[in-house]
């Protein structure tokens, strides 16, 4: 049997051998937040002789309600079930007789951050205060950034606001400033948290032929097994993938483990997880061409902030007062950009292409470890005194070493070497305007197709909201 009907949103504990398999930690982009498994056996604490004097996070928005298309699929599935006269052979499926989608006010809820997301993000802010207690001084201003994702609501901006409330406390509205980046303004080419939206050659295929190949292998046996449990009701392959999605969404929306989490068996959930891996790997990740490089301008700028150090001061282009940022750099965006950034980091450079006909059980690339709801890529500057400065990367709290650069404490990468590695990747990319085939970039002069928002609060395509 799967996990009992219990769910703690603050931090799902990774299953041990003695515990039951937890499907909520194997749903890829549809998993609620959980602190990832320590697959590399590297302590997340600072190595001996080192201290963390600067950090950054780039996070996906928190758990949310479904988008309209997905919700329409839920409604269609409910109608299919409720309009059928059926009997069921498995008590775990008795709930279908009365099941309806759990949204209480779809018009107001669709696409927005859910209650589960509220808690994830507020708790996240508190946890970052605990993790880096010396970074923030009480009652001082704090700046963070968010992508303006207008198509489906302001869930990314709201996620940044909720994080700020947890991080800053009761005075967050007075002290916090969320700089919202308009990723569709032509002046923001390569200078936002979703630069792919201004790249004409960007094409997220959701895994393309590899996703289709794997779906045609793993889904038919599940359809056969599930339909064998019913008389008078038949499900399709598309329905089966919805079952897994409902497991994650219903749980984080209601705060109780969804009954859908008991429908698929352990190996079937793992097959679904691999479908999610293929979706991201070949859609926006290491298995793509241009897509995996589109967050490089951001990564170059972020690494420069670490080279500048935690006490650097910057001058805003619009003549406003100098900007002295907090040692914690917080940015919020969407799953596609989290996937693109993860691909650019160097941690997957030794990952062999994922096969589409079988599960690669030795893969380091697992979407459930970084592109979950509130999935977070973390960066830490390790100041190791006479040993030097080092960069360390975390996915959902756990350390992932950079391929070919693991000679520092705790398999970290020397900061200067990491900067060179990222610069080399960016040089091979060839510049955002050219690589993306942008015909008219008159608003962005040659050489200015780069990320500057992390050091300039006076850009014309951003605006400020309060937590």
Secondary structure, 3 states (H helix, E strand, C coil): CCCCCCCCCCCCCCCCCCCCCCHHHCCHHHCCCCCCCCCCCCCCCCCCCCEEEEEEEEEECCCECCCHHHHHHHHHHHHHHHCCCCEECCHHHHHHHCCCCCCCCHHHHCCCECHHHHHHHHHHHHHHHHHCCCCCCCCCCEEEEEECCHHHCCHHHHHHHHHHHHHHCCCHHHHEEEEEECCCCHHHCCCCCCHHHHCCCCCCCCCHHHHHHHHHHHHHHHHHHHHCCEECCCCCHHHHHHHHHHHHHHHHHHCCCCHHHHCCCHHHHHHHHHHHHHHHHCCCCCCCCCHHHCCHHHHHHHHHHHHHCCCCCECCCCCCCCECCCCEEEEEECHHHHHHHHHHCCCCCCCCCCCCCCCCCCCCCCHHHCCCCCCEEEEEEEECHHHCEEEEEEECCEECCECCECCCHHHCEEHHHHHHHHHHHHHHHCCHHHHHCCCCCCCCCCCCCCCCCCCCCCCCCEEEECC
